[in-house]
Structures are given as C-alpha cells and as structure tokens.
Amino acid sequence: RASLERWRRIAIEACKQSRNPFLPEIGEPATVRESLAQVAETDTVAYADAGGGPPDGLAADGGRLYLYIGPEGGLTGAEREVLAARGARPVGLGDNILRVETAAVAGAVLALMRTSM
C-alpha cells in the first residue's frame, strides 16, 4: 500500500507532466461520514454507481466537486445512504466495471469536460 507522501509526489509529477495547474488534494483515509464533514453547502457531491445517471452538472458553480468512488464492488449500502442523505446523486462512469484508480481518473475527466463545455 502506497504512503500518502508517495501519492502526493505522484500527483505533483502527473500535474507537471500534463501541465495541469490544478493539484488534486490527497488526504488521509477517512470514512464517508468523516469526509462529508468537510463538504460545504455550495459543493456538489456525487458518487460513482453502475446504475447512476449521466454526469451532467457535476461541476459546481462556486464550489468543489466531491466524487466518491468505491472499490470494484462499489460503495456499501450504508455508504450510499449517508451520501444520499447529504444530497449526493449517483453518476455512471460507463458500462464497464473499473478499478478504483481508473474510475478516479474517469471521474476527473468527466468533471473537467463538464467545466470546459
């Protein structure tokens, strides 16, 4: 399992390589409930789900996007309930089951596409 500092170094190098001025935040592992405590009312919250709808409107005006992605089996029912109570909506990332690291990249690309369209 990679250390937090290693993941941060990887993110920095990826941003340099792609000339991306937006460094993603990489924090300590947290439960869904713990991480939602950091979410502001102006932020958009969504989660990847095979039965989710299109990612239209993922980019929040004036807020951040929090896109929750579970392991290959998806988020647990309890995690989805916590997210739904916060107003999160399920979004699909395609027809295939993706590895978590691939799903994170797919989600980031979809969010970037929504902001530039």
N, CA and C atoms as an extended XYZ file, in Angstrom:
351
Properties=species:S:1:pos:R:3:atomname:S:1:resname:S:1:resid:I:1 pbc="F F F"
N         0.838       -1.182        0.000 N   ARG     1
C         0.000        0.000        0.000 CA  ARG     1
C         0.884        1.247        0.000 C   ARG     1
N         0.581        2.148       -0.879 N   ALA     2
C         1.415        3.334       -1.045 CA  ALA     2
C         1.194        4.317        0.100 C   ALA     2
N         2.250        5.012        0.450 N   SER     3
C         2.136        6.012        1.508 CA  SER     3
C         1.488        7.273        0.961 C   SER     3
N         0.955        8.073        1.858 N   LEU     4
C         0.309        9.329        1.486 CA  LEU     4
C         1.281       10.251        0.757 C   LEU     4
N         2.508       10.327        1.243 N   GLU     5
C         3.507       11.176        0.584 CA  GLU     5
C         3.822       10.682       -0.819 C   GLU     5
N         3.847        9.382       -1.006 N   ARG     6
C         4.101        8.834       -2.351 CA  ARG     6
C         2.978        9.243       -3.300 C   ARG     6
N         1.722        9.139       -2.853 N   TRP     7
C         0.593        9.529       -3.697 CA  TRP     7
C         0.656       11.009       -4.031 C   TRP     7
N         1.075       11.825       -3.073 N   ARG     8
C         1.204       13.265       -3.324 CA  ARG     8
C         2.305       13.552       -4.350 C   ARG     8
N         3.439       12.840       -4.232 N   ARG     9
C         4.513       13.009       -5.219 CA  ARG     9
C         4.043       12.597       -6.609 C   ARG     9
N         3.295       11.507       -6.691 N   ILE    10
C         2.776       11.050       -7.979 CA  ILE    10
C         1.849       12.108       -8.577 C   ILE    10
N         0.991       12.699       -7.750 N   ALA    11
C         0.064       13.728       -8.233 CA  ALA    11
C         0.822       14.949       -8.732 C   ALA    11
N         1.852       15.355       -8.016 N   ILE    12
C         2.658       16.510       -8.432 CA  ILE    12
C         3.334       16.228       -9.766 C   ILE    12
N         3.938       15.064       -9.897 N   GLU    13
C         4.620       14.716      -11.149 CA  GLU    13
C         3.630       14.618      -12.309 C   GLU    13
N         2.448       14.073      -12.055 N   ALA    14
C         1.434       13.978      -13.117 CA  ALA    14
C         0.985       15.370      -13.556 C   ALA    14
N         0.825       16.280      -12.605 N   CYS    15
C         0.442       17.654      -12.951 CA  CYS    15
C         1.539       18.342      -13.756 C   CYS    15
N         2.787       18.137      -13.376 N   LYS    16
C         3.895       18.726      -14.129 CA  LYS    16
C         3.924       18.181      -15.555 C   LYS    16
N         3.802       16.859      -15.672 N   GLN    17
C         3.874       16.220      -16.981 CA  GLN    17
C         2.754       16.697      -17.906 C   GLN    17
N         1.562       16.858      -17.356 N   SER    18
C         0.415       17.250      -18.174 CA  SER    18
C         0.196       18.760      -18.232 C   SER    18
N         1.090       19.512      -17.565 N   ARG    19
C         0.970       20.980      -17.481 CA  ARG    19
C        -0.363       21.399      -16.871 C   ARG    19
N        -0.824       20.619      -15.925 N   ASN    20
C        -2.078       20.890      -15.222 CA  ASN    20
C        -1.785       21.760      -14.005 C   ASN    20
N        -2.339       22.965      -13.943 N   PRO    21
C        -2.067       23.836      -12.802 CA  PRO    21
C        -2.894       23.509      -11.559 C   PRO    21
N        -3.784       22.523      -11.647 N   PHE    22
C        -4.679       22.200      -10.534 CA  PHE    22
C        -4.246       20.903       -9.871 C   PHE    22
N        -3.601       21.038       -8.732 N   LEU    23
C        -3.132       19.875       -7.982 CA  LEU    23
C        -4.278       19.323       -7.141 C   LEU    23
N        -4.631       18.056       -7.334 N   PRO    24
C        -5.707       17.491       -6.509 CA  PRO    24
C        -5.247       17.326       -5.062 C   PRO    24
N        -6.187       17.480       -4.154 N   GLU    25
C        -5.877       17.268       -2.745 CA  GLU    25
C        -5.897       15.777       -2.452 C   GLU    25
N        -4.899       15.319       -1.760 N   ILE    26
C        -4.840       13.919       -1.355 CA  ILE    26
C        -4.705       13.923        0.153 C   ILE    26
N        -5.730       13.445        0.827 N   GLY    27
C        -5.750       13.485        2.278 CA  GLY    27
C        -5.640       12.114        2.903 C   GLY    27
N        -5.654       12.132        4.199 N   GLU    28
C        -5.620       10.886        4.972 CA  GLU    28
C        -6.886       10.084        4.688 C   GLU    28
N        -6.795        8.772        4.766 N   PRO    29
C        -8.004        7.960        4.596 CA  PRO    29
C        -9.065        8.348        5.631 C   PRO    29
N       -10.310        8.378        5.208 N   ALA    30
C       -11.417        8.751        6.089 CA  ALA    30
C       -12.664        7.994        5.670 C   ALA    30
N       -13.597        7.839        6.574 N   THR    31
C       -14.875        7.233        6.225 CA  THR    31
C       -15.677        8.248        5.415 C   THR    31
N       -16.729        7.787        4.761 N   VAL    32
C       -17.595        8.688        4.007 CA  VAL    32
C       -18.159        9.755        4.938 C   VAL    32
N       -18.635        9.356        6.076 N   ARG    33
C       -19.216       10.303        7.040 CA  ARG    33
C       -18.187       11.346        7.478 C   ARG    33
N       -16.965       10.909        7.782 N   GLU    34
C       -15.910       11.833        8.194 CA  GLU    34
C       -15.575       12.828        7.080 C   GLU    34
N       -15.494       12.352        5.862 N   SER    35
C       -15.124       13.238        4.759 CA  SER    35
C       -16.239       14.219        4.421 C   SER    35
N       -17.483       13.812        4.613 N   LEU    36
C       -18.600       14.715        4.333 CA  LEU    36
C       -18.625       15.908        5.294 C   LEU    36
N       -17.987       15.770        6.436 N   ALA    37
C       -17.920       16.885        7.385 CA  ALA    37
C       -17.143       18.064        6.804 C   ALA    37
N       -16.322       17.807        5.794 N   GLN    38
C       -15.524       18.857        5.149 CA  GLN    38
C       -16.257       19.534        3.985 C   GLN    38
N       -17.393       19.000        3.598 N   VAL    39
C       -18.112       19.469        2.412 CA  VAL    39
C       -18.981       20.676        2.771 C   VAL    39
N       -18.870       21.734        1.969 N   ALA    40
C       -19.670       22.938        2.185 CA  ALA    40
C       -21.004       22.824        1.438 C   ALA    40
N       -21.947       23.663        1.810 N   GLU    41
C       -23.264       23.662        1.161 CA  GLU    41
C       -23.179       23.989       -0.322 C   GLU    41
N       -22.185       24.768       -0.723 N   THR    42
C       -22.048       25.157       -2.128 CA  THR    42
C       -21.350       24.090       -2.971 C   THR    42
N       -20.897       23.022       -2.341 N   ASP    43
C       -20.195       21.962       -3.056 CA  ASP    43
C       -21.177       20.961       -3.663 C   ASP    43
N       -20.722       20.293       -4.707 N   THR    44
C       -21.500       19.246       -5.344 CA  THR    44
C       -20.966       17.903       -4.878 C   THR    44
N       -21.863       17.004       -4.499 N   VAL    45
C       -21.470       15.673       -4.040 CA  VAL    45
C       -22.142       14.639       -4.937 C   VAL    45
N       -21.337       13.707       -5.431 N   ALA    46
C       -21.846       12.628       -6.275 CA  ALA    46
C       -21.061       11.367       -5.940 C   ALA    46
N       -21.569       10.237       -6.405 N   TYR    47
C       -20.818        9.003       -6.225 CA  TYR    47
C       -20.984        8.124       -7.455 C   TYR    47
N       -19.905        7.437       -7.793 N   ALA    48
C       -19.912        6.546       -8.944 CA  ALA    48
C       -20.767        5.331       -8.624 C   ALA    48
N       -21.665        5.007       -9.549 N   ASP    49
C       -22.566        3.885       -9.351 CA  ASP    49
C       -22.958        3.337      -10.716 C   ASP    49
N       -22.908        2.023      -10.861 N   ALA    50
C       -23.232        1.405      -12.147 CA  ALA    50
C       -24.629        1.782      -12.623 C   ALA    50
N       -25.556        2.004      -11.709 N   GLY    51
C       -26.921        2.374      -12.083 CA  GLY    51
C       -27.155        3.866      -12.117 C   GLY    51
N       -26.084        4.648      -11.989 N   GLY    52
C       -26.209        6.099      -11.946 CA  GLY    52
C       -26.498        6.712      -13.300 C   GLY    52
N       -26.967        7.942      -13.253 N   GLY    53
C       -27.290        8.664      -14.461 CA  GLY    53
C       -26.071        9.316      -15.081 C   GLY    53
N       -26.297       10.125      -16.111 N   PRO    54
C       -25.183       10.809      -16.761 CA  PRO    54
C       -24.557       11.839      -15.828 C   PRO    54
N       -23.294       12.159      -16.063 N   PRO    55
C       -22.601       13.086      -15.175 CA  PRO    55
C       -22.890       14.556      -15.458 C   PRO    55
N       -24.029       14.839      -16.053 N   ASP    56
C       -24.388       16.228      -16.335 CA  ASP    56
C       -24.426       17.039      -15.046 C   ASP    56
N       -23.897       18.225      -15.096 N   GLY    57
C       -23.958       19.121      -13.952 CA  GLY    57
C       -23.037       18.772      -12.813 C   GLY    57
N       -21.988       17.990      -13.079 N   LEU    58
C       -21.069       17.635      -11.998 CA  LEU    58
C       -20.297       18.837      -11.475 C   LEU    58
N       -19.987       19.765      -12.316 N   ALA    59
C       -19.201       20.915      -11.880 CA  ALA    59
C       -20.093       21.882      -11.116 C   ALA    59
N       -19.701       22.163       -9.905 N   ALA    60
C       -20.477       23.073       -9.062 CA  ALA    60
C       -20.069       24.507       -9.332 C   ALA    60
N       -21.035       25.383       -9.426 N   ASP    61
C       -20.738       26.805       -9.568 CA  ASP    61
C       -20.310       27.347       -8.210 C   ASP    61
N       -19.069       27.774       -8.118 N   GLY    62
C       -18.588       28.375       -6.885 CA  GLY    62
C       -18.206       27.394       -5.796 C   GLY    62
N       -18.294       26.115       -6.057 N   GLY    63
C       -17.939       25.135       -5.038 CA  GLY    63
C       -17.052       24.054       -5.606 C   GLY    63
N       -16.705       23.132       -4.758 N   ARG    64
C       -15.877       21.994       -5.152 CA  ARG    64
C       -16.768       20.823       -5.538 C   ARG    64
N       -16.168       19.891       -6.242 N   LEU    65
C       -16.838       18.638       -6.575 CA  LEU    65
C       -16.228       17.535       -5.726 C   LEU    65
N       -17.070       16.811       -5.030 N   TYR    66
C       -16.664       15.626       -4.287 CA  TYR    66
C       -17.293       14.431       -4.977 C   TYR    66
N       -16.462       13.609       -5.602 N   LEU    67
C       -16.936       12.421       -6.300 CA  LEU    67
C       -16.404       11.206       -5.551 C   LEU    67
N       -17.317       10.470       -4.948 N   TYR    68
C       -16.952        9.294       -4.160 CA  TYR    68
C       -16.919        8.073       -5.059 C   TYR    68
N       -15.832        7.313       -4.927 N   ILE    69
C       -15.645        6.117       -5.745 CA  ILE    69
C       -15.267        4.980       -4.821 C   ILE    69
N       -16.017        3.900       -4.891 N   GLY    70
C       -15.738        2.737       -4.059 CA  GLY    70
C       -14.837        1.760       -4.778 C   GLY    70
N       -14.538        0.650       -4.140 N   PRO    71
C       -13.736       -0.390       -4.789 CA  PRO    71
C       -14.544       -1.050       -5.913 C   PRO    71
N       -13.970       -2.030       -6.551 N   GLU    72
C       -14.627       -2.678       -7.687 CA  GLU    72
C       -16.055       -3.119       -7.383 C   GLU    72
N       -16.332       -3.471       -6.154 N   GLY    73
C       -17.681       -3.878       -5.767 CA  GLY    73
C       -18.607       -2.703       -5.510 C   GLY    73
N       -18.083       -1.493       -5.540 N   GLY    74
C       -18.889       -0.294       -5.308 CA  GLY    74
C       -18.966        0.053       -3.832 C   GLY    74
N       -19.640        1.146       -3.560 N   LEU    75
C       -19.849        1.580       -2.183 CA  LEU    75
C       -20.840        0.655       -1.493 C   LEU    75
N       -20.776        0.590       -0.188 N   THR    76
C       -21.731       -0.236        0.546 CA  THR    76
C       -23.091        0.472        0.586 C   THR    76
N       -24.123       -0.271        0.905 N   GLY    77
C       -25.453        0.316        1.043 CA  GLY    77
C       -25.472        1.414        2.090 C   GLY    77
N       -24.772        1.206        3.206 N   ALA    78
C       -24.715        2.210        4.271 CA  ALA    78
C       -24.011        3.476        3.780 C   ALA    78
N       -22.945        3.325        3.010 N   GLU    79
C       -22.238        4.498        2.478 CA  GLU    79
C       -23.127        5.272        1.506 C   GLU    79
N       -23.851        4.549        0.653 N   ARG    80
C       -24.767        5.219       -0.284 CA  ARG    80
C       -25.869        5.958        0.464 C   ARG    80
N       -26.358        5.392        1.562 N   GLU    81
C       -27.393        6.059        2.365 CA  GLU    81
C       -26.869        7.356        2.977 C   GLU    81
N       -25.647        7.338        3.492 N   VAL    82
C       -25.041        8.540        4.075 CA  VAL    82
C       -24.889        9.612        2.993 C   VAL    82
N       -24.442        9.208        1.821 N   LEU    83
C       -24.276       10.156        0.719 CA  LEU    83
C       -25.619       10.710        0.251 C   LEU    83
N       -26.608        9.846        0.135 N   ALA    84
C       -27.938       10.297       -0.299 CA  ALA    84
C       -28.528       11.290        0.694 C   ALA    84
N       -28.301       11.071        1.985 N   ALA    85
C       -28.803       11.993        2.998 CA  ALA    85
C       -28.175       13.380        2.848 C   ALA    85
N       -26.981       13.445        2.279 N   ARG    86
C       -26.296       14.719        2.033 CA  ARG    86
C       -26.710       15.327        0.684 C   ARG    86
N       -27.506       14.583       -0.094 N   GLY    87
C       -27.954       15.086       -1.387 CA  GLY    87
C       -27.095       14.639       -2.551 C   GLY    87
N       -26.225       13.686       -2.306 N   ALA    88
C       -25.376       13.181       -3.386 CA  ALA    88
C       -26.218       12.402       -4.386 C   ALA    88
N       -25.803       12.453       -5.628 N   ARG    89
C       -26.520       11.693       -6.642 CA  ARG    89
C       -25.581       10.697       -7.299 C   ARG    89
N       -26.107        9.550       -7.697 N   PRO    90
C       -25.265        8.558       -8.362 CA  PRO    90
C       -25.018        8.943       -9.822 C   PRO    90
N       -23.793        8.760      -10.260 N   VAL    91
C       -23.449        9.008      -11.657 CA  VAL    91
C       -22.736        7.793      -12.223 C   VAL    91
N       -23.035        7.494      -13.467 N   GLY    92
C       -22.389        6.382      -14.147 CA  GLY    92
C       -21.080        6.818      -14.777 C   GLY    92
N       -20.117        5.923      -14.793 N   LEU    93
C       -18.824        6.203      -15.416 CA  LEU    93
C       -18.603        5.311      -16.630 C   LEU    93
N       -19.675        4.774      -17.180 N   GLY    94
C       -19.550        3.896      -18.342 CA  GLY    94
C       -20.129        2.529      -18.060 C   GLY    94
N       -20.054        1.678      -19.052 N   ASP    95
C       -20.663        0.354      -18.955 CA  ASP    95
C       -19.776       -0.687      -18.276 C   ASP    95
N       -18.495       -0.404      -18.143 N   ASN    96
C       -17.567       -1.383      -17.591 CA  ASN    96
C       -17.343       -1.165      -16.101 C   ASN    96
N       -16.967       -2.226      -15.415 N   ILE    97
C       -16.564       -2.125      -14.017 CA  ILE    97
C       -15.103       -1.705      -14.024 C   ILE    97
N       -14.808       -0.581      -13.388 N   LEU    98
C       -13.459       -0.026      -13.406 CA  LEU    98
C       -12.746       -0.264      -12.084 C   LEU    98
N       -11.443       -0.391      -12.160 N   ARG    99
C       -10.637       -0.410      -10.945 CA  ARG    99
C       -10.747        0.964      -10.312 C   ARG    99
N       -10.572        1.059       -9.022 N   VAL   100
C       -10.774        2.329       -8.324 CA  VAL   100
C        -9.869        3.430       -8.878 C   VAL   100
N        -8.607        3.103       -9.180 N   GLU   101
C        -7.713        4.133       -9.701 CA  GLU   101
C        -8.111        4.580      -11.110 C   GLU   101
N        -8.679        3.688      -11.892 N   THR   102
C        -9.166        4.043      -13.226 CA  THR   102
C       -10.461        4.833      -13.116 C   THR   102
N       -11.331        4.452      -12.200 N   ALA   103
C       -12.591        5.176      -12.002 CA  ALA   103
C       -12.327        6.604      -11.538 C   ALA   103
N       -11.314        6.797      -10.702 N   ALA   104
C       -10.984        8.148      -10.241 CA  ALA   104
C       -10.550        9.022      -11.408 C   ALA   104
N        -9.751        8.474      -12.300 N   VAL   105
C        -9.315        9.233      -13.477 CA  VAL   105
C       -10.506        9.515      -14.394 C   VAL   105
N       -11.350        8.512      -14.615 N   ALA   106
C       -12.536        8.702      -15.461 CA  ALA   106
C       -13.446        9.779      -14.871 C   ALA   106
N       -13.643        9.755      -13.573 N   GLY   107
C       -14.472       10.769      -12.916 CA  GLY   107
C       -13.873       12.161      -13.041 C   GLY   107
N       -12.557       12.266      -12.897 N   ALA   108
C       -11.891       13.567      -13.028 CA  ALA   108
C       -12.016       14.100      -14.453 C   ALA   108
N       -11.869       13.235      -15.432 N   VAL   109
C       -12.000       13.656      -16.832 CA  VAL   109
C       -13.419       14.143      -17.107 C   VAL   109
N       -14.408       13.412      -16.632 N   LEU   110
C       -15.791       13.835      -16.841 CA  LEU   110
C       -16.061       15.187      -16.185 C   LEU   110
N       -15.533       15.385      -14.999 N   ALA   111
C       -15.716       16.664      -14.317 CA  ALA   111
C       -15.028       17.794      -15.080 C   ALA   111
N       -13.827       17.544      -15.582 N   LEU   112
C       -13.122       18.569      -16.363 CA  LEU   112
C       -13.865       18.880      -17.655 C   LEU   112
N       -14.417       17.867      -18.293 N   MET   113
C       -15.167       18.079      -19.523 CA  MET   113
C       -16.400       18.933      -19.262 C   MET   113
N       -17.051       18.710      -18.123 N   ARG   114
C       -18.255       19.474      -17.785 CA  ARG   114
C       -17.940       20.955      -17.544 C   ARG   114
N       -16.761       21.233      -16.985 N   THR   115
C       -16.417       22.618      -16.716 CA  THR   115
C       -15.966       23.352      -17.970 C   THR   115
N       -15.487       22.613      -18.955 N   SER   116
C       -14.989       23.272      -20.162 CA  SER   116
C       -15.997       23.288      -21.291 C   SER   116
N       -17.173       22.729      -21.088 N   MET   117
C       -18.175       22.677      -22.154 CA  MET   117
C       -19.054       23.906      -22.117 C   MET   117
